[in-house]
Amino acid sequence: MIAYIFRRLIAAVVLLFIVSAVTFSIFFLVPKIGGGGPESLASRYVGRSATEETVKLIAERLGFYDPVVVQYGNWVKGIVVGEDYDYGAGVEHCDAPCLGYSFITQQPVWPDLLDRAPVTLSLAVGAAVIWVVAGVSIGVLSALRRGTVFDRSAMGIALAGVSLPIFFTGLISLTFFSYTLDWTARGGSFTPIEDGIGDWAYALILPWITLAFLFSAQYARLTRAGMLETMNEDYIRTARAKGLRERRVVVKHGLRGALTPILTIFGLDVGLLLGGAVLTESTFSLNGLGKYAVDAINNNDIPKVMGVVLFAATFIVIANLIVDLLYAVIDPRVRTS
């Protein structure tokens, strides 16, 4: 078990290194291959209204005339130990982990990410709890009652949930529940959890349910398929032959065997949401990481975009590392492989 955990930790560190290299290549190496020079790279750091002299000066100060390998080394060094940015009127120090410095707002990216992260974290965690509980429960019941009215109805609703985009269901929910019935908070509402759990949940209950409706539909279909396959295995018949109660057979033996693919997509889904639920935050006007990335793209603020990309990639790697460790808890065969 210890060796398994150690291998997964080493793999996560290597994967983070690869992610950083790929992220850097997308924003620095690919434009050079496409014919872009140091000035074109610098123009993405100072916005659309900068003069030609300003662009050349920024390109020199950022080291865009250096070889790509040197630029990557300086970028990684900034993440680890911090970096100083000369923006003309002075020198700004970006403390580690320095994920970039915005020359448009003249602020480091990392504090902005920390300021927006609670919104995205609250949205992702609340929705994840709802979609896992609802999706897995409905999937198990549908598998046990295969072919019944409940099964057909649940899978029909699940198909609708997978098909309808979040910006459609979100706007419909806002119009009906918030602006017509006034049951839920309106768009743009967010209360930090430290100001009260009740107000925090009230502000996010509609985004939670709307986002969970999309994901719980997928989990219900996957759980149903996994349960139908698992409940026909020989060890399930053996457990029933031993006289175990049906609930124990379903939960401990059947559901446990069907959870492996659920864990796989759960790690990916939560990692992606923690990196920024772009459509949900834009629909409900929540100032999280997703909306932060959209605003950065509209303003041509590349350091912010790179910061969000690396932040999101790190969350995805960590989420999948946790999933790999949970495999060993759920499936004993992983510990012995």
C-alpha positions in Angstrom: 0.0 0.0 0.0 2.8 2.4 0.9 4.6 1.6 -2.4 1.4 2.3 -4.3 0.9 5.7 -2.6 4.6 6.6 -3.3 4.3 5.7 -7.0 1.2 7.8 -7.3 2.8 10.8 -5.6 5.8 10.6 -7.9 3.6 10.3 -10.9 1.6 13.4 -9.7 4.8 15.5 -9.4 6.0 14.4 -12.9 2.6 15.2 -14.3 2.6 18.7 -12.8 6.0 19.3 -14.4 4.6 18.2 -17.8 1.5 20.4 -17.3 3.7 23.4 -16.6 5.8 22.7 -19.7 2.8 22.3 -21.9 1.1 25.4 -20.5 4.3 27.4 -21.1 4.6 26.0 -24.7 1.0 26.9 -25.6 1.5 30.6 -24.7 5.1 31.1 -25.6 6.5 28.4 -28.0 3.5 27.9 -30.2 3.2 31.6 -31.1 6.9 31.7 -32.0 6.5 28.6 -34.3 3.6 30.4 -35.9 5.8 33.4 -36.8 5.2 35.6 -33.8 8.2 37.6 -32.4 9.0 38.9 -29.0 6.9 42.1 -29.6 3.8 40.1 -30.5 4.2 38.1 -27.2 4.7 41.3 -25.2 1.6 42.9 -26.8 -0.5 40.3 -25.1 0.8 41.5 -21.7 0.1 45.2 -22.0 -3.4 45.2 -23.6 -4.5 46.5 -27.0 -3.9 50.2 -26.4 -0.1 50.1 -25.7 2.3 52.0 -27.9 5.0 50.3 -30.0 7.7 51.7 -27.7 6.0 50.3 -24.6 5.6 46.9 -26.2 9.3 46.7 -27.1 10.3 47.8 -23.6 8.1 45.2 -22.0 9.4 42.5 -24.3 13.0 43.3 -23.2 12.1 43.5 -19.5 10.2 40.2 -19.6 13.1 38.4 -21.4 11.2 37.6 -24.5 14.4 38.0 -26.5 16.1 35.1 -24.5 16.0 31.5 -25.7 12.7 29.6 -24.9 14.5 27.3 -22.5 15.8 30.2 -20.5 12.3 31.8 -20.5 10.8 28.6 -19.2 13.4 28.3 -16.4 12.8 31.9 -15.3 9.0 31.2 -15.3 9.3 28.1 -13.2 11.8 29.9 -10.9 9.1 32.6 -10.4 6.6 30.1 -9.4 8.9 28.5 -6.8 10.7 31.5 -5.3 8.9 34.6 -6.7 9.9 37.2 -9.2 10.4 41.0 -9.6 8.5 42.8 -12.4 9.6 46.2 -13.7 6.5 47.9 -15.0 8.2 51.3 -15.7 7.0 53.3 -12.7 8.7 50.9 -10.3 9.5 47.3 -9.5 6.8 45.0 -8.1 7.7 41.9 -6.3 5.5 38.9 -6.8 5.8 36.4 -3.9 5.9 32.7 -4.5 3.9 31.0 -5.9 4.0 33.7 -8.6 1.8 32.6 -11.4 2.3 35.9 -13.3 1.9 39.6 -13.1 -0.8 41.6 -14.9 0.6 44.7 -16.5 -2.9 45.9 -17.2 -4.1 46.0 -13.6 -0.5 46.1 -12.2 -1.3 43.3 -9.7 0.1 39.8 -9.2 -2.2 37.0 -10.4 -1.9 34.7 -7.4 -3.8 37.0 -4.9 -6.6 37.4 -7.4 -6.9 33.7 -7.7 -7.1 33.3 -4.0 -9.8 35.9 -3.8 -11.9 34.2 -6.5 -11.2 30.6 -5.4 -13.8 30.5 -2.5 -16.6 31.3 -4.9 -15.6 28.5 -7.3 -14.8 26.1 -4.4 -18.2 26.7 -2.8 -20.0 26.2 -6.1 -18.1 23.0 -6.9 -18.3 21.3 -3.5 -22.0 22.0 -3.0 -23.0 20.9 -6.4 -20.7 17.8 -6.2 -22.4 16.6 -3.0 -25.9 17.0 -4.6 -25.0 15.3 -7.9 -23.2 12.4 -6.3 -25.9 11.6 -3.8 -28.8 12.1 -6.2 -27.1 10.5 -9.2 -25.8 7.4 -7.5 -29.1 6.9 -5.6 -31.2 7.2 -8.7 -28.8 4.9 -10.6 -29.0 2.2 -8.0 -32.8 2.3 -7.8 -33.1 2.3 -11.5 -30.9 -0.8 -11.8 -32.8 -2.7 -9.1 -36.1 -1.8 -10.7 -35.1 -2.3 -14.3 -37.9 -1.8 -16.8 -40.3 -0.3 -14.3 -42.0 3.1 -14.7 -39.5 4.6 -12.2 -36.6 3.3 -14.3 -37.9 4.7 -17.6 -38.9 8.0 -16.0 -35.5 8.5 -14.3 -33.5 7.6 -17.3 -35.7 10.0 -19.4 -35.1 12.8 -17.1 -31.4 11.9 -17.0 -31.3 12.1 -20.8 -32.8 15.5 -20.7 -30.3 16.6 -18.0 -27.4 15.5 -20.2 -28.8 17.2 -23.3 -29.7 20.6 -21.9 -26.8 23.1 -21.6 -26.2 24.8 -18.3 -26.8 28.3 -19.7 -30.3 27.2 -20.8 -31.4 25.6 -17.5 -29.6 28.3 -15.5 -31.5 31.1 -17.2 -34.8 29.3 -17.0 -34.2 28.6 -13.3 -33.3 32.2 -12.6 -36.3 33.5 -14.4 -38.8 31.2 -12.7 -37.4 30.6 -9.2 -35.6 33.9 -8.6 -37.3 36.7 -10.5 -40.9 35.2 -10.7 -41.4 33.3 -7.5 -38.6 35.0 -5.5 -37.7 31.7 -3.8 -34.0 31.9 -4.3 -31.3 34.5 -4.5 -30.8 36.4 -7.7 -27.8 36.3 -10.0 -24.6 37.7 -8.7 -25.3 36.8 -5.1 -22.6 35.2 -3.0 -22.1 35.3 0.8 -18.9 33.9 2.3 -19.4 30.9 4.5 -17.8 32.7 7.5 -20.7 35.2 7.4 -23.2 32.4 8.0 -23.9 28.9 6.6 -27.5 29.7 6.0 -26.9 32.8 3.9 -24.1 31.1 2.1 -26.3 28.1 1.1 -29.2 30.4 0.2 -27.1 32.4 -2.2 -25.8 29.2 -4.0 -28.7 26.8 -3.8 -30.0 27.5 -7.3 -26.5 27.3 -9.0 -25.9 24.1 -7.0 -29.1 22.4 -8.2 -28.8 23.7 -11.8 -25.2 22.4 -12.0 -26.0 19.2 -10.2 -28.9 18.5 -12.6 -26.4 18.2 -15.5 -23.9 16.0 -13.7 -26.3 13.9 -11.7 -27.9 12.8 -15.0 -24.5 11.4 -16.1 -23.8 9.7 -12.8 -27.3 8.1 -12.7 -26.8 6.5 -16.1 -23.2 5.4 -15.3 -24.3 3.9 -11.9 -27.3 2.1 -13.5 -25.0 0.5 -16.1 -22.4 -0.4 -13.6 -25.0 -1.9 -11.2 -26.6 -3.9 -13.9 -23.3 -5.5 -14.8 -22.1 -6.0 -11.2 -25.3 -7.5 -9.9 -25.0 -10.4 -12.4 -21.5 -11.4 -11.2 -20.8 -14.7 -9.5 -19.8 -13.2 -6.2 -23.2 -11.5 -5.9 -25.0 -14.8 -6.3 -22.5 -16.3 -3.7 -23.3 -13.5 -1.3 -27.0 -14.1 -1.6 -26.5 -17.9 -1.3 -24.8 -17.2 2.1 -28.0 -15.6 3.4 -26.8 -12.0 3.5 -29.5 -9.4 3.6 -30.3 -7.8 0.2 -29.3 -4.3 1.4 -25.9 -5.6 2.4 -25.5 -7.4 -0.9 -26.5 -4.3 -2.9 -24.5 -1.7 -0.9 -21.3 -3.5 0.2 -20.8 -5.9 -2.8 -22.8 -4.5 -5.7 -22.4 -0.8 -5.4 -18.8 -1.1 -4.2 -17.9 -2.9 -7.4 -19.7 -0.3 -9.6 -18.0 2.7 -8.0 -14.7 2.5 -9.8 -15.8 4.3 -13.0 -17.8 6.8 -10.9 -14.7 7.7 -9.0 -12.8 8.2 -12.2 -15.1 10.8 -13.7 -15.8 12.4 -10.3 -12.1 13.2 -10.0 -12.1 14.8 -13.4 -15.4 16.7 -12.9 -14.4 18.2 -9.5 -11.0 19.1 -10.8 -12.4 20.9 -13.8 -15.0 22.7 -11.7 -12.4 23.8 -9.1 -10.4 25.2 -12.0 -13.4 27.3 -13.0 -17.0 26.6 -13.8 -17.1 29.1 -16.7 -20.6 28.6 -18.0 -22.2 28.4 -14.5 -20.4 31.4 -13.1 -21.2 33.5 -16.2 -24.8 32.5 -16.2 -25.3 33.3 -12.5 -22.8 36.3 -12.5 -20.6 34.7 -9.8 -17.1 36.2 -9.5 -15.2 32.9 -9.5 -12.3 31.6 -11.4 -14.3 30.9 -14.5 -15.6 34.5 -14.8 -12.1 35.7 -14.0 -10.7 33.8 -16.9 -13.4 35.0 -19.3 -12.7 38.6 -18.3 -9.0 38.1 -18.7 -9.5 36.7 -22.3 -11.7 39.7 -23.2 -9.1 42.1 -21.9 -6.2 40.3 -23.6 -4.6 39.8 -20.1 -2.5 36.7 -20.8 -0.8 36.4 -17.4 -4.2 36.0 -15.8 -5.2 33.3 -18.4 -2.0 31.4 -17.8 -2.5 31.6 -14.0 -6.0 30.2 -14.3 -4.9 27.4 -16.6 -2.1 26.3 -14.3 -4.3 26.6 -11.3 -7.0 24.5 -12.9 -4.5 21.9 -14.1 -3.0 21.6 -10.6 -6.5 21.0 -9.2 -7.2 18.3 -11.8 -3.9 16.5 -11.0 -4.6 16.6 -7.3 -8.2 15.4 -7.7 -7.0 12.5 -9.8 -4.3 11.7 -7.2 -7.0 11.5 -4.6 -9.1 9.2 -6.8 -6.1 6.9 -7.4 -5.6 6.6 -3.6 -9.4 5.9 -3.1 -9.1 3.1 -5.7 -7.0 1.2 -3.2 -9.6 1.6 -0.5 -12.6 0.6 -2.6 -11.0 -2.1 -4.8 -8.6 -4.5 -3.0 -7.2 -5.7 -6.3 -5.5 -2.3 -6.8 -3.4 -2.8 -3.6 -2.2 -6.2 -4.8 -1.4 -5.2 -8.4 
